[in-house]
C-alpha cells in the first residue's frame, strides 16, 4: 500500500498539501482494538457502494418490491453477491460499532475532554440501528412485513404521543406501501446523510484531540 501511495503522490502531490491530515502523533502501546472503528467505517463504505448498485434495480413499490429483490438475486449479474455483501456488511457494521464502543468504554476514552465525541458516537449508533430497521422492510416479504409490524407497534406504547409517532413512522395506521416508500427514502437518503455528517464530526474531533491512550 505504501508503494501505491508513493506512486499516486508522485503524480498528484497528495502528501504535502494534506500533511496535517495524513500525519499525526500516535500514542504508544496501541493494539488492534484501536482498528475497530476503522473497520466499522470500511463496512459503511461497502454499504454505500453496494446500496447504490442495488438501487439501480430495486423498485420501492408495494407490488414490485419483492419481485425486484428476486430479480436482483436470480437474474442480475452478480446481483446475489452485491445483495449478500450489503446484508453482511450491515451486520458487521453494527457489530464493529458495538465492539468499538466497548473498547472506548473500557479504555475510558469517553472522559473529558472527549465526552462530546462519545455523545456523537452514541448518536451515530442509534442512527445506524434506525438505518438497519428501515432496510429490513425493503425485501417486502412476510418476515420483513411482520417484523416491521411488531417493531413499529412498540412505538405505540410511548405515553401520550405513541399513536402520533406510529402514524408518522408508518405513513398511516397500518404497514403498507406508504410505509415502504417512507422507509426506503429514509434508508437511502436521510439516514446515510445523517450518518455521514456524524462520522465527519467524529473524525474531526479525533483529529483535533488526538487518539486516547490505553489506561
Backbone bond lengths (Angstrom), bond angles and torsions (degrees), N, CA, C in turn:
res aa  C-N    CA-C-N  psi(-1)  N-CA   C-N-CA  omega(-1)  CA-C   N-CA-C  phi
1 X - - - 1.459 - - 1.523 111.25 -
2 X 1.350 115.73 -34.72 1.460 118.95 178.64 1.515 112.25 -63.54
3 X 1.341 117.18 -39.94 1.462 120.76 178.50 1.521 111.67 -65.34
4 X 1.333 116.04 -38.91 1.468 120.34 178.12 1.526 110.06 -64.18
5 X 1.348 116.25 -44.37 1.462 119.58 179.96 1.523 110.60 -64.26
6 X 1.336 117.26 -39.94 1.461 119.97 178.23 1.520 111.30 -62.31
7 X 1.343 116.74 -38.38 1.471 120.41 178.74 1.528 110.78 -65.83
8 X 1.333 116.35 -43.47 1.468 119.94 178.09 1.515 110.53 -64.86
9 X 1.343 116.39 -41.00 1.459 120.32 -178.67 1.523 111.34 -65.33
10 X 1.330 117.55 -33.99 1.463 120.30 179.31 1.526 111.70 -68.25
11 X 1.337 117.95 -24.77 1.465 121.77 -179.74 1.526 112.79 -94.62
12 X 1.339 116.71 -37.07 1.457 119.89 -172.87 1.530 113.96 -111.95
13 X 1.314 116.86 -11.92 1.466 118.84 179.84 1.513 112.34 63.31
14 X 1.337 116.15 56.79 1.460 120.63 -175.85 1.524 112.04 -82.44
15 X 1.316 117.04 -39.32 1.457 120.94 -168.81 1.530 112.84 -66.99
16 X 1.305 118.78 -46.66 1.465 120.93 -173.23 1.522 113.51 -65.85
17 X 1.342 119.98 -52.63 1.475 118.75 -178.18 1.522 113.56 -70.23
18 X 1.343 117.99 -18.29 1.457 120.96 -178.61 1.521 111.59 -116.25
19 X 1.327 116.15 29.42 1.465 119.49 -176.39 1.520 111.91 -63.10
20 X 1.338 117.55 -33.93 1.458 120.09 -178.99 1.529 111.58 -66.51
21 X 1.333 115.55 -29.38 1.460 119.79 179.74 1.524 111.63 -84.11
22 X 1.330 116.32 -38.30 1.463 120.61 -173.22 1.519 113.01 -84.24
23 X 1.326 117.70 -24.24 1.454 120.82 -176.34 1.523 110.31 -113.35
24 X 1.312 115.98 129.03 1.455 120.49 179.31 1.524 109.19 -152.84
25 X 1.314 115.71 159.19 1.456 120.55 178.33 1.525 109.98 -79.63
26 X 1.323 115.68 135.08 1.454 121.69 179.78 1.522 108.35 -113.36
27 X 1.337 118.47 126.76 1.471 120.11 179.20 1.525 111.31 -63.10
28 X 1.304 115.98 156.64 1.461 120.87 176.91 1.537 110.36 -76.10
29 X 1.323 114.44 165.10 1.468 122.61 175.85 1.523 113.25 62.87
30 X 1.331 116.82 31.69 1.457 118.99 173.79 1.527 109.53 -78.63
31 X 1.326 116.87 156.46 1.456 121.34 177.79 1.528 109.43 -133.41
32 X 1.318 115.46 -176.86 1.459 119.57 -174.69 1.529 113.10 -68.36
33 X 1.322 118.25 -15.29 1.460 119.66 178.06 1.526 111.57 -65.15
34 X 1.340 116.75 -20.33 1.460 120.31 177.55 1.535 111.85 -75.68
35 X 1.323 117.15 -6.78 1.462 121.27 178.12 1.526 112.56 -91.79
36 X 1.338 117.55 -3.75 1.459 120.66 -175.67 1.529 111.65 -63.68
37 X 1.327 116.90 -40.46 1.462 120.16 178.10 1.518 111.62 -65.36
38 X 1.323 116.82 -39.39 1.454 120.83 177.43 1.521 112.06 -65.27
39 X 1.330 116.93 -36.51 1.459 120.58 176.60 1.520 110.53 -65.53
40 X 1.326 116.66 -41.40 1.463 120.12 177.33 1.524 110.51 -60.41
41 X 1.320 117.00 -42.01 1.463 120.72 179.26 1.526 110.92 -65.48
42 X 1.329 116.93 -36.53 1.464 120.48 176.93 1.522 111.30 -61.14
43 X 1.323 116.51 -43.47 1.472 119.80 178.58 1.528 111.23 -67.52
44 X 1.317 117.22 -30.99 1.466 119.86 174.92 1.529 110.72 -63.17
45 X 1.324 116.75 -41.15 1.456 120.58 178.05 1.534 111.10 -64.78
46 X 1.340 116.32 -40.78 1.466 119.78 177.21 1.521 110.41 -63.10
47 X 1.324 116.54 -40.51 1.462 120.80 177.67 1.521 110.89 -61.06
48 X 1.322 116.71 -41.63 1.461 120.31 -179.24 1.523 111.27 -63.49
49 X 1.328 116.72 -45.56 1.468 120.80 -178.16 1.523 111.03 -67.76
50 X 1.329 117.10 -49.78 1.463 119.91 -178.72 1.527 111.39 -66.50
51 X 1.324 116.62 -34.19 1.462 119.71 177.76 1.514 111.92 -64.39
52 X 1.320 117.15 -40.57 1.465 121.06 177.10 1.527 110.56 -62.92
53 X 1.330 116.65 -40.18 1.460 120.18 179.37 1.528 111.07 -67.13
54 X 1.317 117.29 -41.17 1.462 120.66 179.58 1.528 111.68 -66.24
55 X 1.329 116.74 -33.90 1.466 120.14 -177.96 1.528 112.50 -65.86
56 X 1.327 117.75 -17.83 1.458 120.89 179.09 1.526 110.41 -66.19
57 X 1.331 116.55 -35.32 1.473 120.88 -175.07 1.527 113.35 -108.37
58 X 1.315 117.24 -20.02 1.464 119.11 -176.64 1.525 110.72 -73.07
59 X 1.338 115.93 137.93 1.461 122.05 179.44 1.523 108.04 -116.35
60 X 1.335 119.91 109.38 1.466 122.19 -177.49 1.524 111.73 -78.98
61 X 1.303 115.55 63.96 1.458 122.05 -177.94 1.517 109.70 -124.87
62 X 1.322 116.36 145.33 1.458 121.06 -179.14 1.522 111.64 -59.14
63 X 1.332 117.32 -31.65 1.458 121.48 -178.17 1.528 113.10 -94.44
64 X 1.328 117.35 -25.55 1.459 120.53 -172.12 1.521 114.82 -109.13
65 X 1.312 118.77 -11.20 1.469 120.59 -173.89 1.528 111.61 -60.65
66 X 1.320 117.00 -51.36 1.465 119.92 -178.27 1.529 111.14 -64.44
67 X 1.329 116.49 -40.31 1.468 120.15 179.05 1.523 110.78 -62.13
68 X 1.321 116.60 -40.49 1.466 119.44 -179.90 1.522 111.34 -66.29
69 X 1.329 117.38 -34.27 1.463 120.85 176.66 1.525 110.47 -65.71
70 X 1.331 116.23 -42.83 1.465 120.72 177.70 1.527 110.49 -62.95
71 X 1.335 116.26 -40.96 1.455 120.31 179.22 1.527 111.08 -64.59
72 X 1.333 116.57 -43.42 1.465 120.30 178.79 1.521 110.70 -60.19
73 X 1.317 116.21 -42.02 1.460 121.41 -176.39 1.525 112.34 -72.18
74 X 1.333 117.02 -39.88 1.468 120.58 -170.20 1.520 115.38 -105.68
75 X 1.335 118.39 -23.07 1.453 120.05 -171.99 1.526 114.43 -116.88
76 X 1.313 117.85 -38.06 1.462 120.96 -177.91 1.526 109.31 -70.91
77 X 1.330 116.23 136.18 1.461 120.44 179.93 1.528 110.60 -60.16
78 X 1.329 115.09 122.39 1.468 123.87 -178.70 1.527 112.59 60.42
79 X 1.329 116.44 17.72 1.456 119.66 178.89 1.514 112.42 -61.84
80 X 1.332 116.12 -38.79 1.467 120.58 178.88 1.524 110.98 -62.65
81 X 1.341 115.54 -35.45 1.459 119.95 -179.41 1.525 110.71 -71.09
82 X 1.327 116.61 -44.66 1.465 120.62 -179.95 1.522 110.65 -62.83
83 X 1.340 115.34 -43.40 1.462 118.53 179.10 1.524 110.99 -65.33
84 X 1.341 116.75 -40.99 1.457 120.34 178.16 1.522 112.24 -63.10
85 X 1.342 116.47 -41.51 1.462 120.37 177.44 1.521 110.99 -62.59
86 X 1.321 115.86 -39.87 1.464 120.17 -179.72 1.529 110.40 -65.85
87 X 1.312 116.14 -44.20 1.461 120.72 -178.08 1.529 111.52 -65.27
88 X 1.326 117.07 -48.59 1.458 120.11 -177.27 1.521 112.09 -72.91
89 X 1.325 117.18 -32.22 1.465 119.93 176.55 1.520 110.79 -65.12
90 X 1.343 116.54 -36.73 1.462 120.24 177.55 1.524 110.35 -63.30
91 X 1.332 115.96 -43.49 1.464 120.07 178.96 1.525 111.41 -64.53
92 X 1.330 116.47 -46.70 1.462 120.38 -178.50 1.528 111.45 -69.40
93 X 1.324 117.09 -31.37 1.461 121.11 176.52 1.529 109.97 -58.74
94 X 1.320 116.25 -47.58 1.458 120.51 -179.69 1.534 110.36 -66.75
95 X 1.328 116.86 -42.31 1.464 120.57 -179.10 1.525 111.32 -60.97
96 X 1.332 116.40 -45.47 1.463 119.12 -177.24 1.524 111.91 -72.56
97 X 1.332 118.30 -29.52 1.463 119.72 172.99 1.526 110.04 -63.96
98 X 1.328 116.38 -42.51 1.456 120.37 178.48 1.530 110.96 -63.60
99 X 1.330 117.06 -44.06 1.462 120.41 178.25 1.533 111.11 -64.03
100 X 1.318 116.39 -39.96 1.460 120.79 177.48 1.530 110.77 -62.95
101 X 1.330 115.88 -41.14 1.462 120.34 178.68 1.522 111.10 -63.78
102 X 1.316 116.41 -40.79 1.469 120.78 177.81 1.525 110.38 -63.12
103 X 1.334 116.04 -42.87 1.474 119.65 179.54 1.520 110.80 -61.91
104 X 1.333 116.77 -43.05 1.465 120.81 179.40 1.526 110.45 -63.07
105 X 1.325 116.32 -40.58 1.468 120.28 -179.44 1.527 111.06 -67.63
106 X 1.330 116.67 -44.24 1.462 120.34 -178.38 1.529 111.01 -65.18
107 X 1.329 116.39 -40.27 1.473 120.18 -179.46 1.527 112.47 -82.53
108 X 1.336 116.85 1.32 1.474 123.31 177.83 1.531 112.18 58.67
109 X 1.339 114.66 35.51 1.467 119.20 179.56 1.521 112.54 -80.35
110 X 1.321 117.13 4.15 1.464 121.52 178.88 1.532 111.98 -89.52
111 X 1.322 116.83 -7.34 1.453 120.19 -175.60 1.524 111.33 -73.95
112 X 1.360 117.85 158.59 1.466 121.08 179.31 1.524 110.77 -54.19
113 X 1.336 117.89 139.42 1.472 126.25 10.45 1.528 113.95 -95.44
114 X 1.331 117.90 23.42 1.463 121.27 -174.54 1.526 112.62 -102.14
115 X 1.328 117.53 15.13 1.458 119.25 -176.87 1.532 111.67 -67.07
116 X 1.352 117.25 -31.54 1.461 119.80 178.48 1.527 110.80 -65.97
117 X 1.330 115.70 -40.19 1.461 119.25 179.03 1.532 110.93 -66.19
118 X 1.330 116.62 -34.35 1.461 120.75 175.52 1.532 110.46 -62.47
119 X 1.329 116.40 -43.85 1.467 120.40 179.93 1.524 111.12 -65.45
120 X 1.335 116.45 -38.94 1.461 120.10 176.98 1.522 110.54 -63.64
121 X 1.323 116.29 -41.03 1.460 119.88 178.60 1.514 112.64 -64.05
122 X 1.332 117.16 -42.52 1.467 120.80 178.70 1.524 110.14 -64.31
123 X 1.326 116.99 -41.93 1.462 120.27 178.26 1.526 110.85 -63.96
124 X 1.326 116.33 -37.33 1.464 120.12 176.72 1.521 110.93 -61.44
125 X 1.319 116.43 -42.01 1.468 120.46 179.22 1.528 111.00 -62.29
126 X 1.327 117.02 -41.14 1.468 120.97 179.08 1.527 110.52 -62.73
127 X 1.332 116.78 -43.91 1.461 120.32 -179.70 1.524 110.95 -67.51
128 X 1.330 116.93 -36.92 1.466 120.77 177.19 1.532 110.37 -62.98
129 X 1.318 117.80 -41.85 1.459 120.86 177.32 1.524 110.85 -63.11
130 X 1.327 116.93 -38.99 1.466 120.67 176.48 1.519 110.65 -63.85
131 X 1.325 116.98 -38.40 1.461 120.94 177.86 1.521 111.07 -64.34
132 X 1.337 116.27 -41.63 1.450 119.89 177.19 1.519 112.22 -63.75
133 X 1.323 116.39 -38.87 1.460 120.95 179.80 1.527 111.45 -66.34
134 X 1.320 117.16 -42.84 1.467 119.87 179.21 1.525 111.30 -68.37
135 X 1.323 116.62 -34.99 1.461 119.41 179.40 1.517 113.04 -70.96
136 X 1.329 116.85 -24.30 1.464 120.43 -177.74 1.527 112.04 -65.26
137 X 1.327 116.90 -27.23 1.465 120.33 -178.01 1.521 112.56 -79.09
138 X 1.306 118.20 -23.46 1.463 121.62 -168.17 1.527 114.87 -60.36
139 X 1.340 121.92 -32.75 1.472 119.13 175.66 1.528 113.13 -62.40
140 X 1.334 116.56 -22.60 1.465 122.55 173.18 1.529 112.15 58.98
141 X 1.337 116.36 40.06 1.460 120.95 173.09 1.531 108.75 -103.97
142 X 1.321 116.45 -176.29 1.461 120.57 -176.20 1.525 111.72 -62.50
143 X 1.329 116.52 -43.03 1.465 119.85 -179.19 1.519 111.35 -62.65
144 X 1.334 116.55 -44.27 1.461 120.78 -179.81 1.528 111.00 -65.58
145 X 1.333 115.84 -41.42 1.474 120.20 -177.93 1.521 111.34 -62.66
146 X 1.338 116.65 -50.71 1.461 119.20 -174.73 1.525 111.76 -73.97
147 X 1.320 117.36 -29.97 1.467 119.33 174.79 1.528 110.25 -64.45
148 X 1.328 116.80 -40.17 1.464 120.85 177.69 1.517 111.03 -69.72
149 X 1.317 116.17 -37.18 1.469 120.70 177.23 1.522 110.56 -59.71
150 X 1.321 116.59 -46.81 1.463 120.97 -179.98 1.527 110.90 -69.27
151 X 1.341 116.07 -44.23 1.460 120.14 -177.22 1.522 112.99 -62.90
152 X 1.321 116.02 -43.83 1.471 119.13 179.68 1.525 111.58 -73.44
153 X 1.322 117.28 -28.18 1.466 119.57 177.89 1.521 111.42 -65.49
154 X 1.319 116.70 -28.97 1.462 120.36 178.25 1.522 111.24 -63.26
155 X 1.336 116.51 -30.52 1.467 119.72 179.51 1.517 110.61 -65.27
156 X 1.327 115.84 -27.08 1.458 120.64 -177.16 1.523 112.61 -66.09
157 X 1.322 117.30 -16.98 1.459 121.00 -179.81 1.527 112.91 -78.22
158 X 1.359 116.94 -8.13 1.467 119.82 177.91 1.533 108.30 -64.74
159 X 1.335 117.90 126.67 1.466 119.98 -177.08 1.530 112.93 -59.74
160 X 1.325 115.07 140.72 1.458 125.44 172.65 1.532 114.06 71.72
161 X 1.339 117.29 -46.74 1.475 119.02 -173.06 1.520 112.42 -111.23
162 X 1.342 117.40 8.16 1.462 120.82 -176.20 1.512 113.40 -57.37
163 X 1.333 117.22 -45.12 1.467 121.08 -178.54 1.528 111.28 -64.00
164 X 1.317 116.22 -38.73 1.461 120.33 -179.76 1.536 111.06 -68.78
165 X 1.338 116.02 -38.28 1.463 119.91 179.20 1.521 111.06 -65.68
166 X 1.340 116.65 -42.81 1.462 120.27 179.15 1.518 110.46 -61.51
167 X 1.319 116.39 -42.92 1.469 120.53 179.32 1.527 110.48 -62.83
168 X 1.334 116.10 -39.75 1.466 119.90 -179.57 1.524 111.39 -68.00
169 X 1.331 117.07 -39.08 1.464 120.95 -178.42 1.521 111.00 -72.59
170 X 1.323 116.98 -44.62 1.463 120.91 -176.64 1.524 113.51 -81.34
171 X 1.313 116.68 -22.13 1.458 119.34 -173.45 1.516 111.63 77.05
172 X 1.314 116.09 19.60 1.457 122.46 -178.53 1.510 109.50 167.99
173 X 1.322 115.98 -168.07 1.461 120.07 -178.89 1.520 112.54 -85.02
174 X 1.334 117.99 -18.29 1.455 122.38 -177.74 1.523 110.64 -128.99
175 X 1.319 115.80 163.05 1.464 121.67 173.56 1.526 107.77 -78.69
176 X 1.339 115.93 114.37 1.461 120.31 -177.21 1.529 109.67 -147.86
177 X 1.323 115.84 -160.87 1.461 119.78 -178.48 1.518 113.39 -60.58
178 X 1.325 116.60 -33.38 1.470 120.04 177.80 1.524 110.55 -64.48
179 X 1.340 116.45 -37.70 1.464 120.49 176.97 1.523 110.61 -64.13
180 X 1.334 115.68 -41.90 1.463 120.42 -179.96 1.524 111.32 -60.53
181 X 1.323 117.03 -46.25 1.463 121.25 178.90 1.524 110.58 -62.54
182 X 1.325 115.14 -43.14 1.471 119.53 -178.88 1.528 110.97 -64.09
183 X 1.321 116.95 -45.06 1.460 120.36 179.06 1.524 111.04 -65.49
184 X 1.306 116.99 -38.37 1.467 121.00 179.97 1.533 110.81 -62.91
185 X 1.314 117.00 -45.55 1.465 120.27 -179.03 1.523 111.00 -64.93
186 X 1.331 116.97 -39.96 1.452 119.46 177.55 1.527 111.22 -67.64
187 X 1.338 116.03 -38.24 1.460 120.44 -175.15 1.521 112.64 -69.83
188 X 1.323 117.92 -37.85 1.465 119.47 -174.76 1.525 113.59 -100.52
189 X 1.344 118.29 -10.75 1.459 119.38 -175.03 1.525 112.44 -126.11
190 X 1.323 117.25 -70.81 1.456 120.93 -169.73 1.528 112.87 -66.19
191 X 1.319 117.13 -46.53 1.467 119.46 -177.97 1.533 112.75 -70.50
192 X 1.362 119.51 -42.90 1.471 118.04 175.96 1.529 113.21 -61.15
193 X 1.335 117.02 -37.75 1.462 119.46 177.49 1.523 110.31 -64.26
194 X 1.332 116.05 -42.82 1.464 120.46 178.72 1.525 111.24 -62.78
195 X 1.330 116.43 -43.83 1.474 120.30 178.28 1.522 110.66 -62.20
196 X 1.326 117.24 -41.44 1.469 121.12 179.93 1.524 110.88 -61.87
197 X 1.325 117.46 -43.05 1.461 121.22 179.46 1.527 111.03 -66.25
198 X 1.328 116.53 -40.79 1.461 119.87 178.91 1.528 111.36 -66.83
199 X 1.328 116.80 -39.28 1.468 119.81 177.57 1.523 110.91 -65.66
200 X 1.338 115.99 -38.96 1.471 118.84 176.61 1.524 110.13 -60.30
201 X 1.342 116.78 -45.71 1.461 120.47 179.08 1.532 110.59 -62.58
202 X 1.324 115.96 -40.62 1.467 121.19 179.52 1.527 111.23 -61.64
203 X 1.322 116.47 -48.22 1.465 120.57 -179.42 1.523 111.17 -68.79
204 X 1.327 116.48 -35.38 1.464 120.13 -179.82 1.530 110.32 -63.22
205 X 1.334 116.51 -43.17 1.459 119.71 179.97 1.527 110.89 -66.30
206 X 1.344 116.08 -40.75 1.464 119.64 177.61 1.525 110.26 -61.36
207 X 1.322 115.97 -41.28 1.458 120.36 179.79 1.529 111.03 -63.16
208 X 1.317 116.78 -41.88 1.464 120.85 -177.59 1.524 112.40 -74.09
209 X 1.344 117.22 -39.75 1.457 120.36 -174.42 1.524 114.01 -96.70
210 X 1.331 116.36 -15.47 1.450 120.00 179.81 1.516 111.71 86.63
211 X 1.327 115.61 172.39 1.453 122.19 -179.23 1.520 109.76 -87.47
212 X 1.324 115.46 134.33 1.458 120.04 -178.19 1.526 110.88 -72.18
213 X 1.320 116.26 144.90 1.453 121.20 176.17 1.523 109.63 -77.65
214 X 1.317 115.14 153.78 1.461 120.17 175.29 1.520 108.29 -77.53
215 X 1.350 115.59 121.72 1.463 119.67 -176.71 1.529 110.88 -98.28
